[in-house]
Amino acid sequence: MKKSKGSMQILGAAIVVATIAVFSAYLIYQNIPVFIKQDAERLAREYIFEMEQEGYLSAENMLSLKKELEDEKCKNVKITATNSKVEYGMHIYLNIEYDTVLKELSMEDGLLPKFKDKTITVPIPNKTISKCTS
């Protein structure tokens, strides 16, 4: 009996599909922290604009910012900011740090790749000038 060539083509196609699936999953997992950082930077920008008008970051706004960042999947959020009112033209700052989990592809214990979690701290520094006139 003659062996069918179709079975080898199906096996080859299955290997290609599996490789593409693993590579696609890896790319998606690698971009999730980028999307989280974009959202965190957007929130920081909104609050820094408010700080320009007020001259500082109030305790209520700091709690609100922390809650919004945690809603965006930021873990262990630390916020330092100008917390007392400053005059027009003086420097104000808003520094945010949070932890995020990266998925790393590792080839431990066998042939199949596995995702391994790696936690990193992401800083978002902001500095501007107060426009508060009152």
C-alpha positions in Angstrom: 0.0 0.0 0.0 1.1 3.5 -0.8 1.2 6.1 2.0 -0.9 9.2 1.5 0.9 12.5 1.2 -2.1 14.3 2.8 -1.3 13.1 6.3 2.1 14.8 6.2 0.6 18.0 5.0 -2.0 18.0 7.8 0.7 17.4 10.4 2.8 20.3 8.9 -0.2 22.6 8.9 -1.0 21.7 12.5 2.5 22.6 13.6 2.4 25.9 11.8 -1.0 26.8 13.3 0.2 25.9 16.8 3.3 28.0 16.3 1.3 31.0 15.1 -1.2 30.6 18.0 1.6 30.6 20.6 3.3 33.6 19.0 0.0 35.5 18.8 -0.8 34.8 22.4 2.7 36.0 23.4 2.2 39.3 21.5 -1.2 39.9 23.0 0.1 39.3 26.6 3.1 41.5 26.0 0.9 44.5 24.9 -1.6 44.4 27.8 0.8 46.4 30.1 1.2 48.9 27.3 -2.5 49.5 27.3 -2.6 49.8 31.1 0.2 52.4 31.0 -1.6 54.4 28.3 -4.7 54.5 30.5 -2.7 55.4 33.6 -0.9 58.2 31.7 -4.3 59.5 30.5 -5.5 59.7 34.1 -2.3 61.4 35.2 -2.7 64.0 32.5 -6.3 64.7 33.6 -5.2 65.2 37.2 -2.1 67.3 36.4 -4.4 69.7 34.4 -6.6 70.0 37.4 -3.6 70.5 39.6 -2.5 73.4 37.4 -5.7 75.1 38.1 -5.9 74.3 41.8 -2.1 74.7 42.6 -1.9 71.3 44.3 -3.5 67.8 44.5 -6.1 67.6 47.2 -6.5 64.5 49.4 -9.9 63.8 47.9 -8.4 63.9 44.4 -5.5 61.7 45.4 -7.9 59.1 46.7 -10.0 59.4 43.5 -6.9 59.1 41.3 -5.8 56.0 43.2 -9.2 54.3 42.9 -9.3 55.1 39.1 -5.8 53.6 38.6 -6.8 50.5 40.5 -9.9 50.2 38.4 -7.5 50.2 35.4 -5.7 47.2 36.8 -2.8 49.0 38.3 -1.5 47.2 41.4 0.2 48.7 44.5 -0.3 52.3 43.4 1.9 54.9 45.0 1.2 58.6 44.4 3.4 61.5 45.4 2.3 65.0 44.5 2.4 68.6 45.5 0.0 68.5 48.4 -0.1 72.1 49.5 -1.3 75.1 47.5 1.5 76.9 45.6 1.5 80.3 43.9 1.2 81.1 40.2 4.3 80.1 38.3 5.7 77.7 40.9 6.5 74.1 40.0 4.1 71.3 40.9 4.6 67.5 40.4 2.6 64.3 40.2 4.5 61.1 40.4 2.8 57.7 40.1 4.3 54.3 40.5 2.4 51.0 40.1 3.2 47.4 39.7 2.2 45.4 36.6 2.7 41.8 35.6 4.5 40.9 32.4 4.1 37.5 30.8 7.4 36.0 29.8 7.7 33.0 27.5 9.9 30.3 29.0 10.9 26.8 27.9 11.3 25.1 31.2 10.6 21.5 31.9 9.9 20.1 28.4 9.3 21.2 24.9 6.2 23.2 25.3 6.6 26.9 26.1 4.9 28.3 29.2 4.1 31.8 30.3 5.8 33.0 33.5 4.7 36.1 35.5 7.2 38.9 36.1 6.2 41.9 38.2 7.8 45.3 37.3 7.3 48.7 38.8 6.2 51.4 36.2 6.9 55.0 37.0 4.9 57.9 35.5 6.5 61.2 36.4 4.8 64.5 35.7 5.9 68.1 36.3 4.4 71.4 35.3 3.8 74.9 36.5 0.9 76.1 38.6 -1.6 78.5 36.9 -3.5 79.0 40.2 -4.2 82.8 40.7 -6.3 82.7 43.8 
